[in-house]
Amino acid sequence: MSWTEIALLVVAGIAGGLAGSIAGLASVATYPALLAVGLPPVAANVTNTVALVGNAVGSIIGSRPELRGQGPFLLRILPLAGLGGALGAVLLLSTPAEGFEKLVPVLIFFSSIAIVWPRRERPDAGTAPRRRSMVLLEGAAILAIAVYGGYFGAAAGVLLLALLLRAGNATLAHANASKNVLLGASNGVAAVIFLFVAPVHWPALIPLAIGCILGSRLGPVVVRHAPATPIRWLIGFGGLVLAVKLGLDAY
């Protein structure tokens, strides 16, 4: 691997880490970079998933203020995220990739709309007990998104961020922090599986992961200090662009 390719992967990692920790769109920058340096699609996919563990490390460190008080929720949901990542990894290694191609653009499209759609704030939303059916439905949705994250993962963060924003009464910064932890669990479990049984390309993985750690450390700081509405519109726009692109590829 040449120094030019290494530099490309570091820059792509920084861009992906920043985009992923803010909007869940890391793979928009990282996956094409792996293809550009010559990796075949499956090797690029699994190498990308392992590298994005660095994204989780940087974004979780940067999100510590927003994660305070979220421990009970995350401890309850993390096993589902890890299970979903494992199931997605197994699916990737045992089934063709066409299964999600036609569904994913639709999911990303509606998730992008959900992120920017105004929410009606309920005065008692922070204190009223949530119905058991809603908790179960939220858990099932997080499991499904984690499966997709372990399988391919492009814009999995957009799907998860939309769910967390619509299901609860969290601010963008707090929902983004939870999203980073849950995606980190999903990617982390999938990455462990890939390290043992999949064609991970180490020369590409290392510079990409370094870039992801650097870029993702900055994302939560941006979300914390920037106005929430423009950030939400930027995430929504990025998701719509990706949905159109994936839709054109699939249909």
C-alpha positions as CSV (number, residue, x, y, z in Angstrom):
1,M,0.0,0.0,0.0
2,S,1.5,3.4,-1.0
3,W,1.8,6.4,1.2
4,T,-0.8,8.2,-1.0
5,E,-3.3,5.4,-0.3
6,I,-2.5,5.5,3.4
7,A,-3.0,9.3,3.5
8,L,-6.3,8.9,1.6
9,L,-7.5,6.4,4.2
10,V,-6.5,8.6,7.2
11,V,-8.3,11.6,5.6
12,A,-11.4,9.4,4.8
13,G,-11.3,8.1,8.4
14,I,-11.3,11.6,9.8
15,A,-14.2,12.6,7.6
16,G,-16.0,9.4,8.4
17,G,-15.4,9.7,12.1
18,L,-16.7,13.3,12.1
19,A,-19.7,12.4,10.0
20,G,-20.4,9.2,11.9
21,S,-20.3,10.8,15.4
22,I,-22.6,13.6,14.3
23,A,-24.9,12.0,11.8
24,G,-24.2,8.3,11.6
25,L,-23.0,8.6,8.0
26,A,-19.4,7.4,8.5
27,S,-19.6,4.8,5.8
28,V,-20.3,7.4,3.2
29,A,-16.7,8.5,3.4
30,T,-14.9,5.3,4.6
31,Y,-16.4,2.5,2.4
32,P,-15.7,4.3,-0.9
33,A,-12.2,5.0,0.2
34,L,-11.5,1.3,0.8
35,L,-12.9,0.5,-2.6
36,A,-10.7,3.2,-4.1
37,V,-7.5,1.6,-2.8
38,G,-8.4,-1.7,-4.4
39,L,-10.3,-3.8,-1.9
40,P,-13.1,-6.0,-3.2
41,P,-16.6,-5.2,-1.8
42,V,-16.8,-7.9,0.9
43,A,-13.3,-7.2,2.2
44,A,-14.0,-3.5,2.1
45,N,-17.3,-4.1,4.1
46,V,-15.7,-6.1,6.9
47,T,-12.6,-3.9,7.1
48,N,-14.9,-0.9,7.3
49,T,-16.9,-2.4,10.1
50,V,-13.8,-3.2,12.1
51,A,-12.3,0.3,11.5
52,L,-15.6,2.0,12.7
53,V,-14.9,0.6,16.2
54,G,-12.4,3.4,16.3
55,N,-15.3,5.7,15.6
56,A,-17.1,4.4,18.7
57,V,-14.0,4.9,20.9
58,G,-13.6,8.6,19.9
59,S,-17.3,9.5,19.9
60,I,-18.0,7.9,23.3
61,I,-15.0,9.7,24.9
62,G,-16.3,13.0,23.4
63,S,-19.9,12.3,24.5
64,R,-19.2,11.7,28.2
65,P,-21.2,14.8,29.5
66,E,-24.3,13.7,27.5
67,L,-24.0,10.1,28.7
68,R,-24.3,10.9,32.4
69,G,-27.6,9.5,33.6
70,Q,-28.2,7.3,30.6
71,G,-26.6,4.2,32.2
72,P,-29.8,2.3,33.1
73,F,-31.2,2.7,29.6
74,L,-28.0,1.8,27.8
75,L,-27.3,-1.2,30.1
76,R,-30.8,-2.5,29.2
77,I,-30.4,-2.0,25.5
78,L,-26.7,-2.8,24.9
79,P,-27.3,-6.6,24.8
80,L,-29.8,-6.2,22.0
81,A,-27.3,-4.0,20.1
82,G,-24.6,-6.6,20.5
83,L,-26.9,-9.4,19.5
84,G,-27.9,-7.5,16.4
85,G,-24.3,-6.9,15.4
86,A,-23.6,-10.6,15.7
87,L,-26.6,-11.6,13.7
88,G,-25.7,-9.0,11.0
89,A,-22.2,-10.3,10.8
90,V,-23.4,-13.9,10.4
91,L,-25.8,-12.8,7.7
92,L,-23.1,-11.0,5.8
93,L,-20.9,-14.1,5.8
94,S,-23.6,-16.5,4.8
95,T,-26.0,-14.7,2.5
96,P,-25.8,-12.5,-0.6
97,A,-25.9,-8.7,-0.1
98,E,-28.9,-8.1,-2.3
99,G,-31.4,-8.8,0.5
100,F,-31.3,-5.3,2.0
101,E,-30.6,-3.3,-1.2
102,K,-34.2,-2.4,-2.0
103,L,-35.4,-1.8,1.5
104,V,-32.5,0.3,2.9
105,P,-33.1,3.4,0.7
106,V,-36.7,3.5,1.9
107,L,-35.7,3.2,5.5
108,I,-33.0,5.9,5.3
109,F,-35.4,8.2,3.4
110,F,-38.1,8.1,6.1
111,S,-35.5,8.2,8.9
112,S,-34.1,11.4,7.5
113,I,-37.5,12.9,7.3
114,A,-38.2,11.8,11.0
115,I,-35.0,13.6,12.1
116,V,-36.1,17.0,10.8
117,W,-39.8,16.6,11.4
118,P,-40.9,18.8,14.3
119,R,-41.7,16.9,17.5
120,R,-44.6,17.8,19.8
121,E,-43.0,18.1,23.2
122,R,-45.2,16.6,26.0
123,P,-44.9,18.3,29.4
124,D,-44.9,15.0,31.2
125,A,-42.6,13.1,28.8
126,G,-39.7,13.1,31.1
127,T,-41.6,11.7,34.1
128,A,-44.5,9.6,32.8
129,P,-43.8,5.9,32.7
130,R,-43.6,4.5,29.3
131,R,-46.0,1.7,28.2
132,R,-44.5,-1.7,28.1
133,S,-45.6,-2.2,24.5
134,M,-43.6,1.0,23.5
135,V,-40.5,-0.2,25.3
136,L,-40.7,-3.6,23.6
137,L,-41.3,-2.0,20.2
138,E,-38.3,0.3,20.7
139,G,-36.1,-2.7,21.7
140,A,-37.2,-4.6,18.6
141,A,-36.4,-1.7,16.4
142,I,-33.0,-1.2,17.9
143,L,-32.3,-4.9,17.4
144,A,-33.3,-4.7,13.8
145,I,-31.1,-1.6,13.2
146,A,-28.2,-3.3,14.9
147,V,-28.6,-6.4,12.6
148,Y,-28.4,-4.0,9.6
149,G,-25.4,-2.3,11.2
150,G,-23.5,-5.6,11.5
151,Y,-24.6,-6.6,8.0
152,F,-23.7,-3.5,6.0
153,G,-24.2,-0.4,8.2
154,A,-24.4,2.5,5.7
155,A,-26.5,5.2,7.6
156,A,-27.4,2.8,10.4
157,G,-26.7,5.8,12.7
158,V,-29.3,7.8,10.8
159,L,-31.9,5.1,11.5
160,L,-30.9,4.8,15.1
161,L,-30.8,8.6,15.7
162,A,-34.2,9.0,14.2
163,L,-35.6,6.3,16.4
164,L,-34.1,7.7,19.6
165,L,-35.3,11.2,18.8
166,R,-38.9,10.1,18.0
167,A,-39.3,7.4,20.7
168,G,-38.3,9.6,23.6
169,N,-37.9,13.2,24.6
170,A,-34.1,13.4,24.3
171,T,-32.2,16.4,22.9
172,L,-30.2,15.9,19.8
173,A,-26.9,15.8,21.8
174,H,-28.2,13.1,24.2
175,A,-29.8,11.0,21.5
176,N,-26.6,11.3,19.5
177,A,-24.5,10.1,22.5
178,S,-26.8,7.1,23.0
179,K,-26.6,6.3,19.2
180,N,-22.8,6.3,19.4
181,V,-22.7,3.8,22.2
182,L,-25.3,1.5,20.7
183,L,-23.6,1.5,17.3
184,G,-20.3,0.9,19.0
185,A,-21.7,-2.2,20.6
186,S,-23.1,-3.5,17.3
187,N,-20.0,-2.7,15.3
188,G,-17.7,-4.1,18.1
189,V,-19.4,-7.5,18.2
190,A,-19.5,-7.8,14.4
191,A,-15.8,-6.7,14.3
192,V,-14.8,-9.5,16.7
193,I,-16.5,-12.1,14.5
194,F,-14.9,-10.6,11.3
195,L,-11.4,-10.6,12.9
196,F,-11.6,-14.4,13.2
197,V,-13.4,-15.5,10.1
198,A,-13.6,-12.7,7.5
199,P,-11.0,-11.1,5.1
200,V,-10.0,-8.1,7.1
201,H,-7.4,-6.1,5.3
202,W,-5.0,-4.9,8.0
203,P,-2.8,-2.5,6.0
204,A,-6.0,-0.5,5.1
205,L,-7.6,-1.0,8.5
206,I,-5.0,0.7,10.6
207,P,-4.8,4.1,8.9
208,L,-8.6,4.2,8.5
209,A,-9.2,3.4,12.2
210,I,-6.7,6.1,13.3
211,G,-8.5,8.6,11.2
212,C,-11.9,7.5,12.6
213,I,-10.7,8.0,16.2
214,L,-9.4,11.5,15.4
215,G,-12.5,12.6,13.6
216,S,-15.1,11.0,15.9
217,R,-13.6,12.8,18.9
218,L,-14.6,16.1,17.4
219,G,-18.2,15.2,16.5
220,P,-19.8,15.3,19.9
221,V,-18.2,18.7,20.6
222,V,-19.8,20.0,17.4
223,V,-23.2,18.7,18.4
224,R,-22.9,20.0,21.9
225,H,-22.1,23.6,20.9
226,A,-23.8,24.0,17.5
227,P,-27.5,25.0,17.2
228,A,-29.5,21.8,17.1
229,T,-31.9,22.7,14.3
230,P,-29.2,23.3,11.5
231,I,-27.4,20.1,12.6
232,R,-30.7,18.1,12.3
233,W,-31.4,19.6,8.9
234,L,-27.8,18.8,7.8
235,I,-28.2,15.2,9.0
236,G,-31.5,14.9,7.3
237,F,-30.2,16.3,4.0
238,G,-27.2,13.9,4.1
239,G,-29.5,11.0,4.7
240,L,-31.8,11.9,1.8
241,V,-28.8,12.2,-0.5
242,L,-27.6,8.8,0.5
243,A,-31.1,7.3,0.2
244,V,-31.4,8.6,-3.4
245,K,-27.9,7.3,-4.3
246,L,-28.6,3.8,-2.8
247,G,-32.1,3.8,-4.4
248,L,-30.6,4.5,-7.8
249,D,-28.1,1.7,-7.3
250,A,-30.8,-0.7,-6.1
251,Y,-33.6,0.0,-8.6
